[in-house]
Amino acid sequence: MNHSPAKPTTQLDNKFVRVTKWFFPPNSETGMHIHEMDYVVVPLTSGVLTIENPDKTFSKSELNKGESYSRNKGVHHNVINKNDFNFTFIEIEIKK
């Protein structure tokens, strides 16, 4: 299925962190990517995002508004909004 690209907006980029606001209209995606830094996600919307793994399998990730989580660098995935509503989160990448 073809998805439109999600819309990233860099809010802050300094020697410590890069903060990006991700806006996902319905049926949009990040595209397959590998995280090069440890990161924290702060959901601004509650709902379920679909995660595409490199082996073409899919999983669901339930996010709750304001409930942050972190991941280590090296995560390889595509994040897809299959909801019928917009989804937004803040991603904070930690530079070392």
C-alpha atoms as an extended CHARMM CRD file, in Angstrom:
* protein
*
        96  EXT
         1         1  MET       CA              0.0000000000        0.0000000000        0.0000000000  PROA      1               0.0000000000
         2         2  ASN       CA              1.2610000000        3.4780000000       -0.8470000000  PROA      2               0.0000000000
         3         3  HSD       CA              1.3480000000        5.9310000000        2.0260000000  PROA      3               0.0000000000
         4         4  SER       CA              2.1270000000        9.6370000000        1.9530000000  PROA      4               0.0000000000
         5         5  PRO       CA              5.1280000000       10.8380000000        3.9530000000  PROA      5               0.0000000000
         6         6  ALA       CA              4.7050000000       11.9660000000        7.5570000000  PROA      6               0.0000000000
         7         7  LYS       CA              5.7350000000       15.5810000000        8.1220000000  PROA      7               0.0000000000
         8         8  PRO       CA              8.7210000000       16.2260000000       10.4330000000  PROA      8               0.0000000000
         9         9  THR       CA              9.4340000000       19.7130000000       11.7890000000  PROA      9               0.0000000000
        10        10  THR       CA             12.7280000000       20.2810000000       13.5940000000  PROA      10              0.0000000000
        11        11  GLN       CA             12.0220000000       22.3790000000       16.6800000000  PROA      11              0.0000000000
        12        12  LEU       CA             15.5030000000       22.3810000000       18.2150000000  PROA      12              0.0000000000
        13        13  ASP       CA             18.8970000000       21.1120000000       17.0960000000  PROA      13              0.0000000000
        14        14  ASN       CA             21.9290000000       21.8260000000       19.2460000000  PROA      14              0.0000000000
        15        15  LYS       CA             24.9780000000       19.9500000000       20.5270000000  PROA      15              0.0000000000
        16        16  PHE       CA             22.8600000000       18.0490000000       23.0960000000  PROA      16              0.0000000000
        17        17  VAL       CA             19.5830000000       17.1080000000       21.3800000000  PROA      17              0.0000000000
        18        18  ARG       CA             17.5350000000       17.2230000000       18.2060000000  PROA      18              0.0000000000
        19        19  VAL       CA             13.8020000000       17.7140000000       18.8300000000  PROA      19              0.0000000000
        20        20  THR       CA             11.4310000000       16.8800000000       15.9800000000  PROA      20              0.0000000000
        21        21  LYS       CA              7.6540000000       17.2040000000       15.9130000000  PROA      21              0.0000000000
        22        22  TRP       CA              6.1770000000       14.4430000000       13.7210000000  PROA      22              0.0000000000
        23        23  PHE       CA              2.7530000000       15.0180000000       12.1600000000  PROA      23              0.0000000000
        24        24  PHE       CA              1.0750000000       11.9650000000       10.6310000000  PROA      24              0.0000000000
        25        25  PRO       CA             -2.0700000000       12.5580000000        8.5810000000  PROA      25              0.0000000000
        26        26  PRO       CA             -4.1110000000        9.3640000000        8.0790000000  PROA      26              0.0000000000
        27        27  ASN       CA             -2.2490000000        6.8150000000        5.9160000000  PROA      27              0.0000000000
        28        28  SER       CA              1.1440000000        8.5140000000        6.2520000000  PROA      28              0.0000000000
        29        29  GLU       CA              4.4860000000        6.9830000000        7.2290000000  PROA      29              0.0000000000
        30        30  THR       CA              8.0500000000        7.8350000000        8.1480000000  PROA      30              0.0000000000
        31        31  GLY       CA              9.5930000000        5.4600000000        5.6270000000  PROA      31              0.0000000000
        32        32  MET       CA             11.9900000000        2.6920000000        6.6510000000  PROA      32              0.0000000000
        33        33  HSD       CA             14.8280000000        4.1560000000        8.7440000000  PROA      33              0.0000000000
        34        34  ILE       CA             17.4440000000        3.2980000000       11.3830000000  PROA      34              0.0000000000
        35        35  HSD       CA             17.7530000000        5.4820000000       14.4740000000  PROA      35              0.0000000000
        36        36  GLU       CA             21.3240000000        6.7050000000       14.8070000000  PROA      36              0.0000000000
        37        37  MET       CA             20.8410000000        8.0830000000       18.3260000000  PROA      37              0.0000000000
        38        38  ASP       CA             19.0580000000        7.0520000000       21.5210000000  PROA      38              0.0000000000
        39        39  TYR       CA             15.6790000000        8.7850000000       21.6000000000  PROA      39              0.0000000000
        40        40  VAL       CA             12.5920000000        9.6470000000       23.6210000000  PROA      40              0.0000000000
        41        41  VAL       CA              9.0820000000        9.9010000000       22.1590000000  PROA      41              0.0000000000
        42        42  VAL       CA              6.4140000000       12.1070000000       23.7520000000  PROA      42              0.0000000000
        43        43  PRO       CA              2.9990000000       11.3200000000       22.2140000000  PROA      43              0.0000000000
        44        44  LEU       CA              0.7000000000       14.3060000000       21.7070000000  PROA      44              0.0000000000
        45        45  THR       CA             -2.1050000000       11.9890000000       20.5370000000  PROA      45              0.0000000000
        46        46  SER       CA             -3.4460000000        8.7090000000       21.9010000000  PROA      46              0.0000000000
        47        47  GLY       CA             -3.9080000000        5.8080000000       19.5280000000  PROA      47              0.0000000000
        48        48  VAL       CA             -2.2510000000        2.8980000000       17.7710000000  PROA      48              0.0000000000
        49        49  LEU       CA              0.5170000000        3.2110000000       15.1870000000  PROA      49              0.0000000000
        50        50  THR       CA              1.5430000000        0.3730000000       12.8990000000  PROA      50              0.0000000000
        51        51  ILE       CA              5.2210000000       -0.5860000000       12.8910000000  PROA      51              0.0000000000
        52        52  GLU       CA              6.7370000000       -2.2010000000        9.7950000000  PROA      52              0.0000000000
        53        53  ASN       CA              9.8750000000       -4.1940000000       10.5840000000  PROA      53              0.0000000000
        54        54  PRO       CA             12.7770000000       -4.7800000000        8.1560000000  PROA      54              0.0000000000
        55        55  ASP       CA             11.5970000000       -8.3750000000        7.5750000000  PROA      55              0.0000000000
        56        56  LYS       CA              8.2360000000       -6.9980000000        6.2930000000  PROA      56              0.0000000000
        57        57  THR       CA              6.3390000000       -8.1150000000        9.4210000000  PROA      57              0.0000000000
        58        58  PHE       CA              4.0340000000       -5.6630000000       11.1730000000  PROA      58              0.0000000000
        59        59  SER       CA              3.2090000000       -4.9300000000       14.7960000000  PROA      59              0.0000000000
        60        60  LYS       CA              1.0570000000       -2.4040000000       16.6360000000  PROA      60              0.0000000000
        61        61  SER       CA              2.3100000000        0.2250000000       19.0650000000  PROA      61              0.0000000000
        62        62  GLU       CA             -0.2120000000        1.7940000000       21.4280000000  PROA      62              0.0000000000
        63        63  LEU       CA              0.7100000000        5.3290000000       22.4670000000  PROA      63              0.0000000000
        64        64  ASN       CA             -1.0180000000        7.4280000000       25.1090000000  PROA      64              0.0000000000
        65        65  LYS       CA             -0.9280000000       11.2180000000       25.0800000000  PROA      65              0.0000000000
        66        66  GLY       CA              1.7610000000       12.4780000000       27.4610000000  PROA      66              0.0000000000
        67        67  GLU       CA              3.1770000000        9.0160000000       28.2960000000  PROA      67              0.0000000000
        68        68  SER       CA              6.7760000000        9.1090000000       27.0930000000  PROA      68              0.0000000000
        69        69  TYR       CA              8.9860000000        6.1410000000       26.2200000000  PROA      69              0.0000000000
        70        70  SER       CA             12.6000000000        5.7250000000       25.1340000000  PROA      70              0.0000000000
        71        71  ARG       CA             14.5090000000        3.4770000000       22.7490000000  PROA      71              0.0000000000
        72        72  ASN       CA             18.1890000000        2.8310000000       22.1120000000  PROA      72              0.0000000000
        73        73  LYS       CA             19.8830000000        3.7120000000       18.8550000000  PROA      73              0.0000000000
        74        74  GLY       CA             19.7590000000        1.0450000000       16.1700000000  PROA      74              0.0000000000
        75        75  VAL       CA             15.9650000000        0.6670000000       16.0020000000  PROA      75              0.0000000000
        76        76  HSD       CA             15.0770000000       -0.0950000000       12.3610000000  PROA      76              0.0000000000
        77        77  HSD       CA             11.4630000000        0.4150000000       11.3130000000  PROA      77              0.0000000000
        78        78  ASN       CA              8.7860000000        2.3110000000        9.3970000000  PROA      78              0.0000000000
        79        79  VAL       CA              6.0470000000        4.0030000000       11.4390000000  PROA      79              0.0000000000
        80        80  ILE       CA              2.6080000000        4.1470000000        9.7740000000  PROA      80              0.0000000000
        81        81  ASN       CA             -0.5780000000        5.9390000000       10.8270000000  PROA      81              0.0000000000
        82        82  LYS       CA             -3.4120000000        3.6790000000        9.6780000000  PROA      82              0.0000000000
        83        83  ASN       CA             -5.9150000000        5.5880000000       11.8400000000  PROA      83              0.0000000000
        84        84  ASP       CA             -8.6250000000        7.7750000000       10.3440000000  PROA      84              0.0000000000
        85        85  PHE       CA             -7.3110000000       10.7150000000       12.4120000000  PROA      85              0.0000000000
        86        86  ASN       CA             -4.1170000000       12.7810000000       12.5800000000  PROA      86              0.0000000000
        87        87  PHE       CA             -1.3710000000       11.5780000000       14.9220000000  PROA      87              0.0000000000
        88        88  THR       CA              1.4290000000       13.7070000000       16.3900000000  PROA      88              0.0000000000
        89        89  PHE       CA              4.4120000000       13.0510000000       18.6310000000  PROA      89              0.0000000000
        90        90  ILE       CA              7.6350000000       14.7480000000       19.6790000000  PROA      90              0.0000000000
        91        91  GLU       CA             10.8790000000       12.8400000000       19.1500000000  PROA      91              0.0000000000
        92        92  ILE       CA             13.9120000000       13.8670000000       21.1990000000  PROA      92              0.0000000000
        93        93  GLU       CA             17.1760000000       12.4230000000       19.9170000000  PROA      93              0.0000000000
        94        94  ILE       CA             20.0320000000       12.4480000000       22.4130000000  PROA      94              0.0000000000
        95        95  LYS       CA             23.4420000000       13.3800000000       21.0270000000  PROA      95              0.0000000000
        96        96  LYS       CA             26.5450000000       12.0080000000       22.7500000000  PROA      96              0.0000000000
